[in-house]
Amino acid sequence: MEANIKLMGFIQPYDKRIQELTIQLRDYVVNLVPEANELIWDNYNAVAMAYSKSEKLKDAFCHISVYAKHVNFGFNRGAELKNNSVKLEGKGKLIRHISLTAFESFPKEAMEKMIWDAVEISEKYNTDLREKQTTGKSLVMSVSEKKIRPMK
C-alpha cells in the first residue's frame, strides 16, 4: 500500500534517521499484513500510525509513534499477547511497546509472530475483521493545529 502523501510531510520535521526508521517500520507492517488500513494522526506531541483491519482505532492491532529521539512500535492489546518473546514496555492495562532508534535493532522474526498474535486478538474482539479486504488504505484521521516538533 502506498503511504498517504501527507505522511511524509508530517514526519519531515524529524531527523532523517527517525524518518527512515518510521518508514522502515511502516513498510514492515504493511508488507506483513497488506489488508490492514493505516490510520494516521498528526498529533500535538507525536505522529502516530495505527494498523487495523477496519477504519477504527478500537480494532487496531499495532501502532507506530514518532518522537524526536526515538520511535515506539507498540501493540494496542500488548498485555494480552500470548507470544510475548520480546520484552515490551508499558504499565497500563493494555498497551505495550518497544522504543527504537534504528531498524537494525528491531527483532523482525519475533515481532512477526507477535503481530499475528495481535491480529488474532483484534479479530477475537470483532469477528467481522476475519473477512479479508483486498488492500489496505492509508488514511489521515486528524491533524492537530498546535504541535510540538523537533527543531532541526
Backbone as a chain_set.jsonl record, in Angstrom:
{"seq": "MEANIKLMGFIQPYDKRIQELTIQLRDYVVNLVPEANELIWDNYNAVAMAYSKSEKLKDAFCHISVYAKHVNFGFNRGAELKNNSVKLEGKGKLIRHISLTAFESFPKEAMEKMIWDAVEISEKYNTDLREKQTTGKSLVMSVSEKKIRPMK", "coords": {"N": [[0.847, -1.166, 0.0], [0.512, 2.179, -0.801], [1.803, 4.924, 1.005], [-0.137, 7.476, 2.561], [0.057, 10.58, 1.022], [0.412, 12.779, 2.656], [1.731, 11.844, 4.898], [4.58, 11.876, 4.679], [5.067, 14.61, 4.827], [4.2, 15.072, 7.435], [6.175, 13.759, 8.96], [8.444, 15.076, 8.228], [9.676, 17.197, 9.816], [11.255, 15.756, 11.599], [14.416, 14.239, 12.449], [16.483, 12.823, 9.867], [17.225, 10.15, 10.338], [15.229, 9.268, 12.105], [12.995, 9.601, 10.467], [13.569, 7.709, 8.425], [13.591, 5.31, 9.932], [10.922, 5.281, 10.764], [9.553, 4.919, 8.306], [10.637, 2.454, 7.535], [9.633, 0.752, 9.556], [6.905, 1.102, 9.102], [6.689, 0.072, 6.463], [7.373, -2.577, 7.006], [5.138, -3.48, 8.516], [2.924, -3.035, 6.715], [3.637, -4.658, 4.593], [3.639, -7.142, 5.781], [0.984, -7.444, 6.701], [-0.996, -6.865, 4.45], [-3.698, -6.289, 4.078], [-4.42, -4.586, 6.06], [-5.526, -1.42, 7.263], [-4.006, 1.781, 7.37], [-4.024, 4.08, 9.817], [-3.678, 7.428, 10.392], [-2.471, 9.908, 12.59], [-1.649, 13.207, 13.079], [-0.555, 14.342, 15.677], [-0.487, 16.453, 18.662], [1.917, 15.965, 20.208], [3.252, 13.931, 18.853], [3.643, 11.995, 15.824], [1.425, 9.559, 14.833], [0.683, 6.238, 13.837], [-1.722, 3.812, 13.346], [-2.56, 0.387, 12.881], [-5.061, -1.429, 11.415], [-7.698, -3.709, 10.657], [-10.024, -2.545, 10.121], [-11.541, 0.701, 9.843], [-11.275, 1.78, 12.286], [-9.909, 2.83, 15.361], [-10.233, 1.27, 17.642], [-10.084, -1.308, 16.718], [-7.475, -1.698, 16.071], [-4.359, -3.415, 15.781], [-1.625, -2.986, 16.038], [0.766, -0.277, 16.44], [2.596, 2.711, 15.528], [4.566, 5.207, 16.898], [5.922, 8.358, 16.551], [8.635, 10.111, 17.743], [10.932, 12.732, 18.792], [13.537, 11.675, 19.374], [13.318, 8.94, 19.185], [11.421, 6.048, 18.053], [8.394, 4.522, 18.803], [7.247, 1.208, 18.679], [4.337, -0.416, 18.952], [1.789, -2.439, 20.602], [-1.661, -2.521, 20.621], [-3.187, -4.101, 22.289], [-1.254, -5.211, 23.881], [-0.749, -6.293, 26.421], [-2.204, -8.574, 26.398], [-1.019, -10.362, 24.709], [-0.063, -13.63, 23.726], [2.185, -14.778, 22.654], [4.791, -13.563, 23.61], [7.645, -12.91, 23.051], [9.427, -10.849, 22.975], [10.627, -8.402, 25.136], [8.395, -6.117, 26.258], [7.565, -2.688, 26.922], [5.58, -0.809, 29.264], [2.969, 0.071, 31.454], [0.309, 0.254, 31.635], [-3.164, -0.873, 31.332], [-3.462, -2.206, 28.861], [-1.835, -1.398, 26.504], [1.378, -1.976, 25.083], [4.856, -1.554, 24.272], [7.911, -1.22, 22.297], [10.868, 0.759, 22.285], [12.694, 2.323, 19.74], [15.718, 3.201, 17.993], [16.962, 2.552, 15.728], [16.427, 0.583, 12.806], [17.783, -1.787, 12.578], [17.885, -2.872, 15.103], [15.386, -3.827, 15.486], [13.506, -6.6, 16.284], [12.73, -8.575, 13.968], [11.757, -11.255, 13.256], [10.695, -12.283, 15.69], [8.851, -10.277, 16.243], [7.108, -10.545, 14.091], [5.664, -12.874, 14.715], [4.413, -11.959, 17.013], [2.882, -9.87, 15.987], [1.039, -11.273, 14.378], [-0.255, -12.659, 16.388], [-1.389, -10.474, 17.697], [-3.13, -9.567, 15.682], [-4.895, -11.712, 15.643], [-6.023, -11.457, 18.209], [-7.317, -8.987, 17.92], [-9.204, -9.712, 15.978], [-10.665, -11.497, 17.469], [-12.095, -9.848, 19.188], [-13.622, -8.439, 17.377], [-15.283, -10.059, 15.216], [-16.006, -9.611, 12.579], [-13.768, -8.699, 11.314], [-12.373, -10.821, 10.345], [-12.997, -11.369, 7.75], [-11.294, -10.947, 4.834], [-9.947, -7.973, 3.444], [-9.174, -6.598, 0.225], [-6.974, -4.812, -0.22], [-5.249, -2.662, 1.982], [-5.891, 0.731, 3.14], [-4.401, 3.981, 3.334], [-5.011, 6.338, 5.628], [-5.61, 9.649, 6.733], [-6.486, 10.552, 9.889], [-6.72, 12.656, 11.749], [-5.481, 16.006, 12.235], [-3.625, 17.894, 14.342], [-3.799, 21.322, 15.201], [-1.948, 22.758, 16.78], [1.379, 21.908, 17.519], [4.111, 20.045, 18.926], [7.237, 19.859, 17.75], [10.415, 18.539, 16.672], [13.307, 20.658, 16.594], [15.242, 21.438, 13.869]], "CA": [[0.0, 0.0, 0.0], [1.206, 3.466, -0.823], [1.511, 5.775, 2.167], [-0.834, 8.725, 2.284], [1.057, 11.577, 0.643], [0.608, 13.716, 3.774], [2.58, 11.251, 5.927], [5.954, 12.368, 4.554], [5.064, 15.97, 5.358], [4.049, 15.01, 8.886], [7.426, 13.339, 9.607], [9.538, 15.887, 7.695], [10.435, 17.938, 10.839], [12.102, 14.861, 12.377], [15.732, 13.885, 11.935], [16.45, 11.831, 8.766], [17.314, 8.808, 10.923], [13.904, 8.952, 12.636], [12.122, 9.467, 9.292], [13.856, 6.417, 7.788], [13.116, 4.259, 10.834], [9.458, 5.297, 10.698], [9.137, 4.319, 7.036], [11.006, 1.036, 7.562], [8.657, 0.049, 10.396], [5.637, 1.161, 8.361], [6.766, -0.893, 5.366], [7.362, -3.906, 7.601], [3.764, -3.835, 8.883], [2.01, -3.111, 5.571], [4.002, -5.818, 3.785], [3.251, -8.342, 6.527], [-0.485, -7.506, 6.771], [-1.391, -5.914, 3.4], [-5.122, -5.935, 4.137], [-4.63, -3.637, 7.155], [-5.577, 0.016, 6.993], [-3.085, 2.615, 8.134], [-4.755, 5.231, 10.333], [-2.614, 8.371, 10.728], [-2.783, 11.095, 13.379], [-0.569, 14.171, 13.272], [-0.978, 14.832, 16.984], [0.224, 17.522, 19.347], [3.262, 15.603, 20.639], [3.832, 12.84, 18.061], [2.909, 11.464, 14.674], [1.074, 8.189, 15.196], [0.006, 5.418, 12.844], [-2.272, 2.566, 13.881], [-2.862, -0.569, 11.813], [-6.333, -2.043, 11.756], [-8.432, -4.274, 9.519], [-11.179, -1.681, 9.898], [-11.113, 2.102, 9.884], [-11.498, 2.183, 13.671], [-8.774, 2.654, 16.261], [-10.501, 0.197, 18.604], [-9.752, -2.585, 16.088], [-6.05, -1.709, 15.709], [-3.559, -4.454, 16.41], [-0.331, -2.417, 16.397], [0.891, 1.145, 16.133], [3.919, 3.338, 15.486], [4.523, 6.586, 17.4], [7.178, 9.003, 16.165], [9.096, 11.146, 18.665], [12.151, 13.407, 18.34], [14.754, 10.884, 19.515], [13.054, 7.511, 19.027], [10.118, 5.649, 17.528], [7.811, 3.389, 19.531], [6.439, 0.232, 17.96], [3.548, -0.971, 20.042], [0.617, -3.29, 20.417], [-2.799, -1.921, 21.303], [-3.599, -5.021, 23.343], [0.01, -5.908, 24.155], [-0.807, -7.038, 27.678], [-2.92, -9.83, 26.145], [-0.283, -11.21, 23.771], [0.379, -14.928, 24.235], [3.523, -14.991, 22.118], [5.481, -12.342, 24.018], [9.063, -13.253, 23.106], [10.188, -9.607, 23.077], [10.24, -7.663, 26.343], [7.695, -4.881, 25.922], [7.415, -1.71, 27.99], [4.237, -0.283, 29.469], [2.394, -0.306, 32.746], [-1.138, 0.419, 31.564], [-3.963, -2.095, 31.275], [-3.404, -2.919, 27.585], [-0.817, -1.04, 25.515], [2.783, -2.289, 25.331], [5.67, -1.116, 23.136], [9.366, -1.151, 22.389], [11.406, 2.003, 21.752], [13.765, 2.036, 18.784], [16.432, 4.299, 17.349], [17.469, 2.018, 14.458], [15.682, -0.581, 12.346], [18.631, -2.977, 12.782], [17.604, -3.441, 16.427], [14.005, -4.314, 15.503], [13.53, -8.07, 16.204], [11.73, -8.842, 12.925], [11.116, -12.584, 13.328], [9.879, -12.367, 16.909], [7.73, -9.34, 16.115], [6.141, -11.096, 13.14], [4.783, -13.78, 15.471], [3.619, -11.143, 17.937], [1.895, -9.134, 15.184], [-0.044, -12.191, 14.005], [-0.986, -12.885, 17.632], [-2.177, -9.252, 17.918], [-4.216, -9.588, 14.695], [-5.854, -12.711, 16.129], [-6.722, -10.862, 19.352], [-8.214, -7.972, 17.362], [-10.31, -10.425, 15.324], [-11.476, -12.117, 18.524], [-12.994, -8.814, 19.708], [-14.51, -8.021, 16.287], [-15.199, -11.191, 14.283], [-16.168, -9.13, 11.199], [-12.442, -8.43, 10.766], [-11.815, -12.047, 9.765], [-13.198, -11.297, 6.304], [-10.164, -10.198, 4.301], [-10.078, -6.921, 2.437], [-8.172, -6.836, -0.804], [-5.803, -3.992, 0.067], [-5.495, -1.634, 2.975], [-5.836, 2.14, 2.74], [-3.664, 4.872, 4.223], [-5.982, 7.397, 5.9], [-5.322, 10.644, 7.766], [-7.638, 10.609, 10.775], [-6.812, 14.021, 12.258], [-4.27, 16.82, 12.271], [-3.708, 18.913, 15.385], [-3.286, 22.627, 14.778], [-0.76, 23.069, 17.567], [2.227, 20.726, 17.599], [5.486, 20.093, 19.4], [8.066, 19.145, 16.784], [11.841, 18.787, 16.876], [13.933, 21.764, 15.861], [16.401, 20.934, 13.108]], "C": [[0.897, 1.235, 0.0], [0.823, 4.246, 0.432], [0.731, 6.995, 1.705], [0.224, 9.795, 2.055], [1.361, 12.56, 1.77], [1.558, 13.17, 4.844], [4.008, 11.784, 5.863], [6.064, 13.807, 5.063], [4.977, 15.987, 6.871], [5.374, 14.667, 9.575], [8.636, 14.163, 9.157], [10.306, 16.669, 8.769], [11.414, 17.068, 11.643], [13.434, 14.623, 11.667], [15.603, 12.79, 10.867], [16.443, 10.399, 9.298], [15.952, 8.358, 11.453], [12.901, 8.777, 11.494], [12.315, 8.097, 8.641], [13.354, 5.256, 8.628], [11.597, 4.153, 10.772], [8.971, 4.593, 9.436], [9.501, 2.834, 6.986], [10.021, 0.227, 8.406], [7.295, -0.011, 9.713], [5.619, 0.111, 7.253], [6.727, -2.329, 5.88], [5.922, -4.349, 7.884], [2.888, -3.997, 7.648], [2.369, -4.246, 4.621], [3.583, -7.121, 4.463], [1.735, -8.53, 6.53], [-1.052, -6.516, 5.744], [-2.866, -5.522, 3.42], [-5.423, -4.932, 5.253], [-4.688, -2.204, 6.634], [-4.569, 0.709, 7.891], [-3.847, 3.88, 8.527], [-3.733, 6.199, 10.908], [-3.171, 9.558, 11.505], [-1.527, 11.952, 13.455], [-0.916, 14.926, 14.545], [-0.087, 15.937, 17.53], [1.682, 17.146, 19.621], [3.925, 14.491, 19.835], [2.999, 12.608, 16.803], [2.65, 10.002, 15.016], [0.35, 7.509, 14.044], [-0.463, 4.14, 13.538], [-2.651, 1.686, 12.697], [-4.029, -1.434, 12.251], [-6.97, -2.622, 10.503], [-9.756, -3.55, 9.292], [-10.646, -0.249, 9.839], [-11.3, 2.677, 11.286], [-10.274, 1.87, 14.524], [-9.001, 1.482, 17.213], [-10.161, -1.192, 18.04], [-8.264, -2.708, 15.747], [-5.301, -2.799, 16.466], [-2.156, -3.969, 16.767], [-0.273, -0.958, 15.975], [2.356, 1.573, 16.139], [3.73, 4.773, 15.961], [5.9, 7.2, 17.194], [7.471, 10.157, 17.127], [10.448, 11.691, 18.171], [13.384, 12.498, 18.352], [14.564, 9.379, 19.335], [11.675, 7.303, 18.395], [9.643, 4.471, 18.372], [7.042, 2.51, 18.555], [5.662, -0.498, 19.031], [2.372, -1.809, 19.608], [-0.523, -2.721, 21.251], [-3.351, -2.803, 22.417], [-2.392, -5.884, 23.732], [0.013, -6.717, 25.435], [-1.473, -8.398, 27.493], [-2.17, -10.773, 25.207], [0.145, -12.51, 24.442], [1.84, -15.151, 23.87], [4.348, -13.732, 22.38], [6.975, -12.611, 24.167], [9.972, -12.032, 23.164], [9.699, -8.874, 24.317], [9.663, -6.32, 25.934], [7.584, -3.992, 27.151], [5.966, -1.271, 28.083], [3.645, -0.811, 30.748], [0.88, -0.172, 32.765], [-1.845, -0.917, 31.469], [-3.73, -2.894, 29.993], [-2.16, -2.653, 26.74], [0.587, -1.383, 25.995], [3.571, -1.9, 24.085], [7.157, -1.385, 23.371], [9.78, 0.187, 21.781], [12.616, 1.67, 20.89], [14.427, 3.319, 18.31], [17.01, 3.862, 16.014], [16.699, 0.756, 14.095], [16.47, -1.873, 12.576], [18.368, -3.632, 14.131], [16.163, -3.957, 16.555], [14.017, -5.833, 15.322], [12.442, -8.603, 15.254], [11.009, -10.179, 13.08], [10.204, -12.716, 14.546], [8.653, -11.462, 16.803], [6.688, -9.848, 15.127], [5.151, -12.005, 13.861], [3.865, -12.988, 16.4], [2.549, -10.344, 17.188], [0.74, -10.052, 14.809], [-0.889, -12.558, 15.228], [-1.906, -11.687, 17.909], [-3.347, -9.164, 16.935], [-5.302, -10.553, 15.158], [-6.668, -12.162, 17.308], [-7.737, -9.831, 18.862], [-9.437, -8.628, 16.72], [-11.215, -11.122, 16.334], [-12.504, -11.113, 19.058], [-13.957, -8.284, 18.651], [-14.401, -9.071, 15.188], [-15.419, -10.777, 12.829], [-14.812, -8.894, 10.526], [-11.818, -9.657, 10.112], [-12.006, -12.104, 8.257], [-12.112, -10.401, 5.729], [-10.598, -9.128, 3.318], [-9.034, -7.222, 1.368], [-6.885, -6.078, -0.517], [-6.179, -2.936, 1.092], [-5.389, -0.241, 2.382], [-5.042, 2.912, 3.78], [-4.498, 6.135, 4.411], [-5.501, 8.358, 6.988], [-6.595, 10.807, 8.595], [-7.827, 12.008, 11.363], [-5.44, 14.683, 12.247], [-4.485, 17.888, 13.343], [-3.133, 20.223, 14.864], [-1.977, 22.952, 15.476], [0.056, 21.798, 17.743], [3.557, 21.047, 18.272], [6.271, 19.274, 18.39], [9.533, 19.453, 17.054], [12.325, 19.987, 16.059], [15.156, 21.211, 15.161], [17.55, 21.901, 13.187]], "O": [[1.899, 1.305, 0.712], [-0.33, 4.229, 0.862], [0.921, 7.482, 0.591], [1.183, 9.897, 2.82], [2.459, 13.113, 1.827], [2.129, 13.943, 5.613], [4.586, 12.113, 6.899], [7.07, 14.168, 5.673], [5.607, 16.819, 7.523], [5.677, 15.206, 10.64], [9.74, 13.959, 9.662], [11.524, 16.796, 8.637], [12.308, 17.599, 12.301], [13.552, 14.786, 10.453], [14.722, 11.934, 10.953], [15.739, 9.538, 8.77], [15.564, 7.204, 11.273], [12.047, 7.892, 11.554], [11.342, 7.405, 8.341], [12.756, 4.318, 8.099], [11.051, 3.05, 10.731], [8.069, 3.758, 9.501], [8.737, 2.036, 6.443], [9.619, -0.866, 8.008], [6.618, -1.039, 9.741], [4.658, -0.645, 7.119], [6.116, -3.198, 5.257], [5.533, -5.462, 7.533], [2.174, -4.994, 7.533], [1.498, -4.751, 3.911], [3.217, -8.086, 3.793], [1.251, -9.652, 6.377], [-1.536, -5.448, 6.119], [-3.238, -4.509, 2.826], [-6.559, -4.475, 5.38], [-3.987, -1.836, 5.691], [-4.313, 0.283, 9.017], [-4.264, 4.655, 7.666], [-2.991, 5.836, 11.821], [-4.194, 10.137, 11.14], [-0.465, 11.472, 13.85], [-1.497, 16.01, 14.5], [0.927, 16.3, 16.933], [2.587, 17.918, 19.305], [5.071, 14.141, 20.12], [1.825, 12.971, 16.73], [3.56, 9.291, 15.441], [-0.48, 8.113, 13.365], [0.31, 3.475, 14.228], [-3.019, 2.188, 11.636], [-3.998, -2.077, 13.3], [-6.798, -2.084, 9.409], [-10.515, -3.897, 8.388], [-9.435, -0.031, 9.791], [-11.461, 3.884, 11.462], [-9.684, 0.794, 14.425], [-8.054, 0.774, 17.553], [-9.973, -2.141, 18.802], [-7.842, -3.722, 15.191], [-5.576, -3.067, 17.636], [-1.552, -4.487, 17.706], [-1.14, -0.467, 15.252], [3.225, 0.889, 16.68], [2.839, 5.476, 15.484], [6.914, 6.637, 17.607], [6.653, 11.061, 17.297], [11.029, 11.152, 17.229], [14.194, 12.552, 17.426], [15.538, 8.627, 19.331], [10.889, 8.236, 18.229], [10.4, 3.534, 18.623], [6.286, 3.001, 17.717], [6.245, -1.125, 19.916], [2.014, -1.879, 18.432], [-0.363, -2.47, 22.446], [-3.921, -2.298, 23.384], [-2.494, -7.1, 23.887], [0.711, -7.727, 25.526], [-1.325, -9.28, 28.339], [-2.646, -11.876, 24.94], [0.646, -12.509, 25.567], [2.628, -15.649, 24.675], [4.575, -12.932, 21.472], [7.513, -12.548, 25.272], [11.175, -12.174, 23.382], [8.493, -8.739, 24.527], [10.35, -5.489, 25.339], [7.518, -4.479, 28.28], [5.216, -1.35, 27.11], [3.795, -1.985, 31.088], [0.238, -0.447, 33.778], [-1.21, -1.97, 31.52], [-3.789, -4.123, 30.017], [-1.499, -3.597, 26.307], [0.949, -1.126, 27.143], [3.035, -1.909, 22.977], [7.59, -1.723, 24.473], [9.123, 0.689, 20.869], [13.452, 0.846, 21.259], [13.799, 4.374, 18.234], [17.496, 4.693, 15.246], [16.357, -0.044, 14.966], [15.876, -2.937, 12.749], [18.606, -4.829, 14.288], [15.772, -4.461, 17.608], [14.496, -6.315, 14.295], [11.374, -9.026, 15.695], [9.779, -10.227, 13.039], [9.079, -13.203, 14.439], [7.556, -11.834, 17.22], [5.496, -9.601, 15.314], [3.943, -11.915, 13.642], [2.687, -13.312, 16.55], [1.441, -10.162, 17.692], [-0.42, -9.654, 14.911], [-2.1, -12.745, 15.113], [-3.058, -11.862, 18.306], [-4.437, -8.735, 17.311], [-6.491, -10.245, 15.074], [-7.876, -12.387, 17.385], [-8.875, -9.802, 19.329], [-10.564, -8.163, 16.893], [-12.403, -11.314, 16.075], [-13.644, -11.479, 19.344], [-15.003, -7.734, 18.995], [-13.526, -8.983, 14.327], [-15.05, -11.527, 11.924], [-14.724, -8.891, 9.298], [-10.827, -9.533, 9.393], [-11.268, -12.801, 7.56], [-12.015, -9.229, 6.092], [-11.479, -9.333, 2.484], [-8.117, -8.013, 1.592], [-5.805, -6.665, -0.57], [-7.282, -2.391, 1.071], [-4.874, -0.05, 1.28], [-5.011, 2.547, 4.955], [-4.675, 6.913, 3.473], [-5.038, 7.923, 8.042], [-7.65, 11.157, 8.065], [-8.953, 12.494, 11.466], [-4.4, 14.024, 12.248], [-5.417, 18.686, 13.256], [-2.112, 20.236, 14.175], [-1.011, 23.373, 14.838], [-0.485, 20.743, 18.073], [4.058, 22.169, 18.195], [5.98, 18.093, 18.202], [9.859, 20.506, 17.603], [11.809, 20.276, 14.979], [16.01, 20.585, 15.789], [18.609, 21.65, 12.611]]}, "num_chains": 1, "name": "protein.A"}
